[in-house]
Amino acid sequence: MPMDDDPIALRRQIWLLTDEAYKSAADAYAEKLSALKQFSADPSPIDDFAKAPVVTKVEPVAALRVDEGAWKQTIAEMTNLFRKYPEVQTVSASARFSAVNQYFVNSEGTIVRNGRMNSTVTLNGSAQAADGMRLQRNPYWTDARPEELPKRDELLKETVKTLDTLKALREAPIVEESYRGPVMFAPDAADDIMAGLVGGNILGRKPQLGGRTGQWERLRPVTRHGYCRNS
């Protein structure tokens, strides 16, 4: 989608996308009807879509307001600390800010517009122990708005902590025994592990009828992005 709010450009792009989606759906529907003729009628067919109420929700447009100069200076100061740690091989840092506005309409009458922002600062450091083992530390900070991220002094403090940790790991002795026991995961990591190991095995999916039958799809939301990256 175009970045600006030109109605003519938006209308043309939306029309092209809608026309493409409609033609694809028509082809998929014809293939599905052809495939269904090969099977006996299902006594308890499952609907392709659940019934959903009409929703109207129009939120304010999200827009980026970032002091690029200040963030460039902060990132430069974070990575310049690398000079004080000859034991550390690489250090990199980046700041990424995004504003996403999502628009959704459908033939049932639902109209939705919502905007969200995301701000992330990432620090990457690596070293190598005397025995050749690669050592890495990759802390990051994520919040909705740039002003909610840690301030300059706190980021510099965390950078020093990360570099000190890499230095200590490089000088630490090798553990003789492998650990065998319980492992605790942070909440976000536990969610991903459960979703990957359990979720996919218990999720019910409507079976395909063989070949490319193309399930029906509602028009997907249209998303417009704005990005600003410094490193």
Secondary structure as a PSIPRED ss2 file (coil, helix, strand):
# PSIPRED VFORMAT (PSIPRED V4.0)

   1 M C   1.000  0.000  0.000
   2 P C   1.000  0.000  0.000
   3 M C   1.000  0.000  0.000
   4 D C   1.000  0.000  0.000
   5 D C   1.000  0.000  0.000
   6 D C   1.000  0.000  0.000
   7 P H   0.000  1.000  0.000
   8 I H   0.000  1.000  0.000
   9 A H   0.000  1.000  0.000
  10 L H   0.000  1.000  0.000
  11 R H   0.000  1.000  0.000
  12 R H   0.000  1.000  0.000
  13 Q H   0.000  1.000  0.000
  14 I H   0.000  1.000  0.000
  15 W H   0.000  1.000  0.000
  16 L H   0.000  1.000  0.000
  17 L H   0.000  1.000  0.000
  18 T H   0.000  1.000  0.000
  19 D H   0.000  1.000  0.000
  20 E H   0.000  1.000  0.000
  21 A H   0.000  1.000  0.000
  22 Y H   0.000  1.000  0.000
  23 K H   0.000  1.000  0.000
  24 S H   0.000  1.000  0.000
  25 A H   0.000  1.000  0.000
  26 A H   0.000  1.000  0.000
  27 D H   0.000  1.000  0.000
  28 A H   0.000  1.000  0.000
  29 Y H   0.000  1.000  0.000
  30 A H   0.000  1.000  0.000
  31 E H   0.000  1.000  0.000
  32 K H   0.000  1.000  0.000
  33 L H   0.000  1.000  0.000
  34 S H   0.000  1.000  0.000
  35 A H   0.000  1.000  0.000
  36 L H   0.000  1.000  0.000
  37 K C   1.000  0.000  0.000
  38 Q C   1.000  0.000  0.000
  39 F C   1.000  0.000  0.000
  40 S C   1.000  0.000  0.000
  41 A C   1.000  0.000  0.000
  42 D C   1.000  0.000  0.000
  43 P C   1.000  0.000  0.000
  44 S C   1.000  0.000  0.000
  45 P C   1.000  0.000  0.000
  46 I C   1.000  0.000  0.000
  47 D C   1.000  0.000  0.000
  48 D C   1.000  0.000  0.000
  49 F C   1.000  0.000  0.000
  50 A C   1.000  0.000  0.000
  51 K C   1.000  0.000  0.000
  52 A C   1.000  0.000  0.000
  53 P C   1.000  0.000  0.000
  54 V C   1.000  0.000  0.000
  55 V C   1.000  0.000  0.000
  56 T E   0.000  0.000  1.000
  57 K E   0.000  0.000  1.000
  58 V E   0.000  0.000  1.000
  59 E C   1.000  0.000  0.000
  60 P C   1.000  0.000  0.000
  61 V C   1.000  0.000  0.000
  62 A C   1.000  0.000  0.000
  63 A C   1.000  0.000  0.000
  64 L C   1.000  0.000  0.000
  65 R C   1.000  0.000  0.000
  66 V C   1.000  0.000  0.000
  67 D C   1.000  0.000  0.000
  68 E H   0.000  1.000  0.000
  69 G H   0.000  1.000  0.000
  70 A H   0.000  1.000  0.000
  71 W H   0.000  1.000  0.000
  72 K H   0.000  1.000  0.000
  73 Q H   0.000  1.000  0.000
  74 T H   0.000  1.000  0.000
  75 I H   0.000  1.000  0.000
  76 A H   0.000  1.000  0.000
  77 E H   0.000  1.000  0.000
  78 M H   0.000  1.000  0.000
  79 T H   0.000  1.000  0.000
  80 N H   0.000  1.000  0.000
  81 L H   0.000  1.000  0.000
  82 F H   0.000  1.000  0.000
  83 R H   0.000  1.000  0.000
  84 K H   0.000  1.000  0.000
  85 Y C   1.000  0.000  0.000
  86 P C   1.000  0.000  0.000
  87 E C   1.000  0.000  0.000
  88 V E   0.000  0.000  1.000
  89 Q E   0.000  0.000  1.000
  90 T E   0.000  0.000  1.000
  91 V E   0.000  0.000  1.000
  92 S E   0.000  0.000  1.000
  93 A E   0.000  0.000  1.000
  94 S E   0.000  0.000  1.000
  95 A E   0.000  0.000  1.000
  96 R E   0.000  0.000  1.000
  97 F E   0.000  0.000  1.000
  98 S E   0.000  0.000  1.000
  99 A E   0.000  0.000  1.000
 100 V E   0.000  0.000  1.000
 101 N E   0.000  0.000  1.000
 102 Q E   0.000  0.000  1.000
 103 Y E   0.000  0.000  1.000
 104 F E   0.000  0.000  1.000
 105 V E   0.000  0.000  1.000
 106 N C   1.000  0.000  0.000
 107 S C   1.000  0.000  0.000
 108 E C   1.000  0.000  0.000
 109 G C   1.000  0.000  0.000
 110 T C   1.000  0.000  0.000
 111 I E   0.000  0.000  1.000
 112 V E   0.000  0.000  1.000
 113 R E   0.000  0.000  1.000
 114 N E   0.000  0.000  1.000
 115 G E   0.000  0.000  1.000
 116 R E   0.000  0.000  1.000
 117 M E   0.000  0.000  1.000
 118 N E   0.000  0.000  1.000
 119 S E   0.000  0.000  1.000
 120 T E   0.000  0.000  1.000
 121 V E   0.000  0.000  1.000
 122 T E   0.000  0.000  1.000
 123 L E   0.000  0.000  1.000
 124 N E   0.000  0.000  1.000
 125 G E   0.000  0.000  1.000
 126 S E   0.000  0.000  1.000
 127 A E   0.000  0.000  1.000
 128 Q E   0.000  0.000  1.000
 129 A C   1.000  0.000  0.000
 130 A C   1.000  0.000  0.000
 131 D C   1.000  0.000  0.000
 132 G C   1.000  0.000  0.000
 133 M C   1.000  0.000  0.000
 134 R E   0.000  0.000  1.000
 135 L E   0.000  0.000  1.000
 136 Q E   0.000  0.000  1.000
 137 R E   0.000  0.000  1.000
 138 N C   1.000  0.000  0.000
 139 P C   1.000  0.000  0.000
 140 Y E   0.000  0.000  1.000
 141 W E   0.000  0.000  1.000
 142 T E   0.000  0.000  1.000
 143 D E   0.000  0.000  1.000
 144 A C   1.000  0.000  0.000
 145 R C   1.000  0.000  0.000
 146 P H   0.000  1.000  0.000
 147 E H   0.000  1.000  0.000
 148 E H   0.000  1.000  0.000
 149 L C   1.000  0.000  0.000
 150 P C   1.000  0.000  0.000
 151 K C   1.000  0.000  0.000
 152 R H   0.000  1.000  0.000
 153 D H   0.000  1.000  0.000
 154 E H   0.000  1.000  0.000
 155 L H   0.000  1.000  0.000
 156 L H   0.000  1.000  0.000
 157 K H   0.000  1.000  0.000
 158 E H   0.000  1.000  0.000
 159 T H   0.000  1.000  0.000
 160 V H   0.000  1.000  0.000
 161 K H   0.000  1.000  0.000
 162 T H   0.000  1.000  0.000
 163 L H   0.000  1.000  0.000
 164 D H   0.000  1.000  0.000
 165 T H   0.000  1.000  0.000
 166 L H   0.000  1.000  0.000
 167 K H   0.000  1.000  0.000
 168 A H   0.000  1.000  0.000
 169 L H   0.000  1.000  0.000
 170 R H   0.000  1.000  0.000
 171 E H   0.000  1.000  0.000
 172 A C   1.000  0.000  0.000
 173 P C   1.000  0.000  0.000
 174 I C   1.000  0.000  0.000
 175 V C   1.000  0.000  0.000
 176 E C   1.000  0.000  0.000
 177 E C   1.000  0.000  0.000
 178 S C   1.000  0.000  0.000
 179 Y C   1.000  0.000  0.000
 180 R C   1.000  0.000  0.000
 181 G C   1.000  0.000  0.000
 182 P C   1.000  0.000  0.000
 183 V C   1.000  0.000  0.000
 184 M C   1.000  0.000  0.000
 185 F C   1.000  0.000  0.000
 186 A C   1.000  0.000  0.000
 187 P H   0.000  1.000  0.000
 188 D H   0.000  1.000  0.000
 189 A H   0.000  1.000  0.000
 190 A H   0.000  1.000  0.000
 191 D H   0.000  1.000  0.000
 192 D H   0.000  1.000  0.000
 193 I H   0.000  1.000  0.000
 194 M H   0.000  1.000  0.000
 195 A H   0.000  1.000  0.000
 196 G H   0.000  1.000  0.000
 197 L H   0.000  1.000  0.000
 198 V H   0.000  1.000  0.000
 199 G H   0.000  1.000  0.000
 200 G H   0.000  1.000  0.000
 201 N H   0.000  1.000  0.000
 202 I H   0.000  1.000  0.000
 203 L C   1.000  0.000  0.000
 204 G C   1.000  0.000  0.000
 205 R C   1.000  0.000  0.000
 206 K C   1.000  0.000  0.000
 207 P C   1.000  0.000  0.000
 208 Q C   1.000  0.000  0.000
 209 L C   1.000  0.000  0.000
 210 G C   1.000  0.000  0.000
 211 G C   1.000  0.000  0.000
 212 R C   1.000  0.000  0.000
 213 T C   1.000  0.000  0.000
 214 G C   1.000  0.000  0.000
 215 Q C   1.000  0.000  0.000
 216 W C   1.000  0.000  0.000
 217 E C   1.000  0.000  0.000
 218 R C   1.000  0.000  0.000
 219 L C   1.000  0.000  0.000
 220 R C   1.000  0.000  0.000
 221 P C   1.000  0.000  0.000
 222 V E   0.000  0.000  1.000
 223 T E   0.000  0.000  1.000
 224 R E   0.000  0.000  1.000
 225 H E   0.000  0.000  1.000
 226 G E   0.000  0.000  1.000
 227 Y E   0.000  0.000  1.000
 228 C E   0.000  0.000  1.000
 229 R E   0.000  0.000  1.000
 230 N E   0.000  0.000  1.000
 231 S C   1.000  0.000  0.000
